[in-house]
Amino acid sequence: MEGVEELLDDHKELLRKVADIQRCASQRGKGLEDAAGVFFEDYYSHSVREERGLYRALWDRSRELRPLLESLLDEHKRVVELSFQLKKAFEHVQDDPVRLEMVARNLANHTASHFAREERNLFPEAQRLLSP
């Protein structure tokens, strides 16, 4: 199972990549397809590793953490919803460039909030429960 330090490194890199999405959105979508493709591919890989590794291990060890884990899983699903919104906004960027910026900002805010919750509430418990 992947350790918390590796997941923290992922968070930093993914926050940089979502900032790239915001930058592209502010330029009427220039470069957005590439930036979004890289972010969503990496985010998907990261979330699968979390869900199959850390989340599953904690689910088995702590009933108290299950509500938090369920909430974090819902947040992973929200990123998928935001990806569809971003795609749709990009398709209509000529008609409504502000919408693209808003969806990109929502994605960035959601991602940052999700990572903060994991880092503040989940990772310390993971280290406590899963350390040898």
One Martini backbone bead per residue (centre of mass of N, CA, C, O) as a GRO file, in nm:
protein
  132
    1MET     BB    1   0.098   0.036   0.020
    2GLU     BB    2   0.062   0.355   0.005
    3GLY     BB    3   0.187   0.635   0.133
    4VAL     BB    4   0.139   0.946   0.255
    5GLU     BB    5   0.376   1.091   0.117
    6GLU     BB    6   0.293   1.023  -0.175
    7LEU     BB    7   0.015   1.163  -0.158
    8LEU     BB    8   0.124   1.445  -0.098
    9ASP     BB    9   0.278   1.473  -0.361
   10ASP     BB   10   0.032   1.452  -0.540
   11HIS     BB   11  -0.115   1.699  -0.439
   12LYS     BB   12   0.088   1.909  -0.535
   13GLU     BB   13   0.075   1.832  -0.837
   14LEU     BB   14  -0.235   1.863  -0.876
   15LEU     BB   15  -0.249   2.164  -0.800
   16ARG     BB   16  -0.077   2.257  -1.035
   17LYS     BB   17  -0.263   2.140  -1.261
   18VAL     BB   18  -0.522   2.301  -1.185
   19ALA     BB   19  -0.389   2.574  -1.234
   20ASP     BB   20  -0.356   2.529  -1.538
   21ILE     BB   21  -0.655   2.523  -1.599
   22GLN     BB   22  -0.716   2.810  -1.508
   23ARG     BB   23  -0.528   2.950  -1.704
   24CYS     BB   24  -0.664   2.845  -1.962
   25ALA     BB   25  -0.947   2.956  -1.903
   26SER     BB   26  -0.846   3.263  -1.901
   27GLN     BB   27  -0.765   3.190  -2.229
   28ARG     BB   28  -1.017   3.057  -2.371
   29GLY     BB   29  -0.878   2.746  -2.359
   30LYS     BB   30  -0.585   2.755  -2.403
   31GLY     BB   31  -0.463   2.427  -2.350
   32LEU     BB   32  -0.690   2.261  -2.198
   33GLU     BB   33  -0.691   1.973  -2.304
   34ASP     BB   34  -0.412   1.898  -2.195
   35ALA     BB   35  -0.439   1.983  -1.897
   36ALA     BB   36  -0.691   1.811  -1.836
   37GLY     BB   37  -0.586   1.536  -1.919
   38VAL     BB   38  -0.360   1.521  -1.712
   39PHE     BB   39  -0.520   1.565  -1.457
   40PHE     BB   40  -0.739   1.336  -1.483
   41GLU     BB   41  -0.544   1.103  -1.504
   42ASP     BB   42  -0.395   1.154  -1.232
   43TYR     BB   43  -0.643   1.163  -1.048
   44TYR     BB   44  -0.746   0.883  -1.103
   45SER     BB   45  -0.498   0.729  -1.009
   46HIS     BB   46  -0.496   0.844  -0.724
   47SER     BB   47  -0.784   0.757  -0.632
   48VAL     BB   48  -0.746   0.456  -0.672
   49ARG     BB   49  -0.515   0.422  -0.473
   50GLU     BB   50  -0.670   0.518  -0.230
   51GLU     BB   51  -0.919   0.329  -0.238
   52ARG     BB   52  -0.749   0.048  -0.254
   53GLY     BB   53  -0.576   0.125  -0.008
   54LEU     BB   54  -0.624   0.330   0.229
   55TYR     BB   55  -0.932   0.317   0.257
   56ARG     BB   56  -0.956   0.011   0.292
   57ALA     BB   57  -0.775  -0.015   0.542
   58LEU     BB   58  -0.946   0.180   0.720
   59TRP     BB   59  -1.218   0.042   0.701
   60ASP     BB   60  -1.111  -0.224   0.849
   61ARG     BB   61  -1.000  -0.054   1.125
   62SER     BB   62  -1.243   0.190   1.117
   63ARG     BB   63  -1.556   0.290   1.194
   64GLU     BB   64  -1.515   0.599   1.252
   65LEU     BB   65  -1.408   0.661   0.943
   66ARG     BB   66  -1.643   0.596   0.743
   67PRO     BB   67  -1.784   0.871   0.699
   68LEU     BB   68  -1.537   1.008   0.581
   69LEU     BB   69  -1.484   0.812   0.348
   70GLU     BB   70  -1.756   0.855   0.209
   71SER     BB   71  -1.715   1.157   0.158
   72LEU     BB   72  -1.452   1.130  -0.010
   73LEU     BB   73  -1.578   0.960  -0.233
   74ASP     BB   74  -1.777   1.177  -0.323
   75GLU     BB   75  -1.553   1.376  -0.406
   76HIS     BB   76  -1.444   1.207  -0.635
   77LYS     BB   77  -1.709   1.218  -0.800
   78ARG     BB   78  -1.714   1.528  -0.836
   79VAL     BB   79  -1.479   1.544  -1.035
   80VAL     BB   80  -1.628   1.408  -1.262
   81GLU     BB   81  -1.851   1.617  -1.288
   82LEU     BB   82  -1.654   1.856  -1.345
   83SER     BB   83  -1.540   1.742  -1.608
   84PHE     BB   84  -1.805   1.769  -1.767
   85GLN     BB   85  -1.840   2.071  -1.724
   86LEU     BB   86  -1.576   2.153  -1.859
   87LYS     BB   87  -1.633   2.038  -2.137
   88LYS     BB   88  -1.889   2.203  -2.193
   89ALA     BB   89  -1.763   2.484  -2.153
   90PHE     BB   90  -1.552   2.451  -2.378
   91GLU     BB   91  -1.758   2.412  -2.615
   92HIS     BB   92  -1.877   2.726  -2.514
   93VAL     BB   93  -1.656   2.958  -2.500
   94GLN     BB   94  -1.754   3.166  -2.714
   95ASP     BB   95  -2.030   3.227  -2.554
   96ASP     BB   96  -1.893   3.148  -2.238
   97PRO     BB   97  -1.606   3.222  -2.075
   98VAL     BB   98  -1.695   3.246  -1.776
   99ARG     BB   99  -1.785   2.954  -1.728
  100LEU     BB  100  -1.508   2.824  -1.754
  101GLU     BB  101  -1.380   2.972  -1.514
  102MET     BB  102  -1.581   2.872  -1.301
  103VAL     BB  103  -1.530   2.568  -1.328
  104ALA     BB  104  -1.227   2.579  -1.273
  105ARG     BB  105  -1.257   2.701  -0.991
  106ASN     BB  106  -1.427   2.472  -0.870
  107LEU     BB  107  -1.217   2.254  -0.912
  108ALA     BB  108  -0.992   2.383  -0.744
  109ASN     BB  109  -1.150   2.411  -0.478
  110HIS     BB  110  -1.228   2.116  -0.443
  111THR     BB  111  -0.946   1.995  -0.445
  112ALA     BB  112  -0.830   2.154  -0.206
  113SER     BB  113  -1.043   2.067   0.002
  114HIS     BB  114  -1.000   1.765  -0.014
  115PHE     BB  115  -0.701   1.760   0.061
  116ALA     BB  116  -0.733   1.898   0.335
  117ARG     BB  117  -0.908   1.680   0.464
  118GLU     BB  118  -0.707   1.452   0.440
  119GLU     BB  119  -0.465   1.592   0.587
  120ARG     BB  120  -0.627   1.657   0.856
  121ASN     BB  121  -0.820   1.378   0.904
  122LEU     BB  122  -0.676   1.114   0.771
  123PHE     BB  123  -0.363   1.089   0.774
  124PRO     BB  124  -0.313   1.078   1.081
  125GLU     BB  125  -0.478   0.815   1.118
  126ALA     BB  126  -0.318   0.642   0.928
  127GLN     BB  127  -0.052   0.657   1.079
  128ARG     BB  128  -0.160   0.540   1.344
  129LEU     BB  129  -0.302   0.265   1.229
  130LEU     BB  130  -0.053   0.173   1.005
  131SER     BB  131   0.170   0.161   1.189
  132PRO     BB  132   0.415  -0.056   1.328
   0.00000   0.00000   0.00000
